[in-house]
């Protein structure tokens, strides 16, 4: 393990604890009183870009993908535990007006961890309808493979999935 990896891990957990405290106080990525509205419905819905625009981990860059996202097991080193994310998921569901059971939603990273998405930033997380695996997961896997093979830049993959993951899905998964 690189020395900066352990301090980065501590920073991630400190941020996670802070975000849980913020989430429990009723704050969300949306402005107070603003409701979030998913675009579309079902497995191909998109998050509200005002509430979930996407956010990245600034420590993951094109230059270091071999040591970060392209290293097997990377996401296990940055994914926060369910004990942290479950209260946040419930707050996010409330902001989006989702009244179904929590198990009917995946608390999903818009920009996935596999592409260096922020692990626990409310701007990057939303209650995606349906369980995992789902169509977006196939896109995440495909973009990760393309980035790690040097066929798509990290920035381009992040932009595509954050702007409209369904269009990116049609381009890189369904067209295959």
C-alpha positions, 0 to 999 in steps of 0.5 A: 500500500502506498503511504498516501493511500492510507491517509487518503483512506482516512480522509474518505472515512472522515468525509463519510462521517461528516456527510452522515452527520449532514444527511441526518440533519436533513440536508441534501445535495438539493437546496433546502425545500427543493424537491428532486425529480428523476427524469424518466422512470424505471431502469432507464431513469436519470437523476435530477441534474440539480440534485445529482450532477455527479462528482469525482474523486480528485485523487483519481486522474488519467495519469494514475489510473493504473494505480487506482481504478484499473487496479483489481480490487480498487473499489473495495478500498474506497466504497463506504460501508452500508452502515454509512450509506443506508441513512443517506439513501433514505434521505436521498429517497425522501428528497426524490419523493421515492416512497417505495421500499428501500430495497426497490432502489440502489443507492447508486454513484452517478459517476461510478467508483470504477471511473473515479467517482466520489465515493460518498458525495451526495452530488454523486449518489441517488436512489436509482430504481431497481436492484443491481445488476441493472443496465447502468452496471453494464455501462459502468463495466464497459466504460471501465474496460475502455478507459483501462485499455486506453480507448476512451479517456477518463474525462470523456467516460465521466462526462458521458455517464454524468450527462446522460448515462442512457445515451452512453449506454446506447452508444457503448453497450447496446450498439455492440 
